[in-house]
Amino acid sequence: MPDKVICVGFCCVDVCIRGVAQIDFSKELIPVKETSIWIGGDAVNESYVLNKLGKKVELITGLGGDPTADFIRMVLDEAGVDYSKSVTNPDSPSMLSVPLIREDAERSFFNAARPESLSFRVDPEKVRGARVVSLASLYFPPFDDVDNALAVARAAKESGAIVCADMMYSEGCRLETYRDLWPCIDYFFPNQEEARGLTGEDDPDRMAERILSFGVSNVIIKIGKRGCLARNRDTRMIVPPFLVEAVDTTGAGDNFAAGFITGLMEGQDLYHCCRYANAAASIAVAHIGASTGVRSREQLQEVLDSEKEVSHAL
């Protein structure tokens, strides 16, 4: 049985600014609590965290021909993440994102126009031979190109892989966009706001039912302080979260996906995969940065064995 995960999606560098109460642009100097710089992007975060959790992982992403890309490569090299199948566009910059982290740990992003390096074509042959393939950000480059997403998912399924997907919501996203793709998706991880935007429903169960009707095998909706709702044709469960003091929610969903995939790689059932996901997300939000919190599989186990899990859904 294959023993690796392949994560496909965009990468960027995050310049995080923490402790922003309000911005007064009439002032030349605006004090904040903390600033930091680190790699980001859904696929990068997933692969980086999976690597920390001891899983063999390959990253397929799009890189520019600039110092930002050099920084991404340096961090990935130091971490031991294999990105050899990635695509470089030497004539394009890489993506730079500025998350503003508010005092309540929620964040907003400043982003410029999407660089061409994000819209890379994925060779479907590169995703064969994995146990799990993750399409890290549907509705965003490179998977805003439906044919690109479909080719990757079909190649993964044909090779016997489990196919997971997350998304990045923008106005106008519709389930119908990926009508042919959804039956290829084994596990889909939207958050509640994303699922609401996709389905037009307000109730998480109705959201899940609507998504399942398009052929997705399992829908896991992240529902904040209640944990996550997992649904398939036969099962419904709410898996409670692990309570921590959040300082930065950037990358929480990517850590959730990495935790869930870790459960899949270890042969866990749906419930325990959700616990792994909640545990990884709880570690992430207690630290600044999208992928800096999770350090090891042992750390994850400590959370799983702790008494921080809510005893019932709120």
ABEGO torsion letter per residue (X at the ends): XBABBBBBEBBBBBBBBBGBABBBAABABBBBABBBBBBBEAAAAAAAAAAAAGBBBBBBBBBBBBAAAAAAAAAAAAAGBBAAABBBBAABBBBBBBBBBBAAGBBBBBBBBBBAAABBBBBAAAABGBABBBBABBGBOAAABAAAAAAAAAAAAAAGBBBBBBBBBBBGBBAAAAAAAAAABABBBBBAAAAAAAAGBABAAAAAAAAAAAGBABBBBBAEAAEBBBBBAABBBBBBBBBBBBABABGAAAAAAAAAAAAAAAGBBAAAAAAAAAAAAAAAAABBEAAAABABAAAAAAAAABAABBABBX
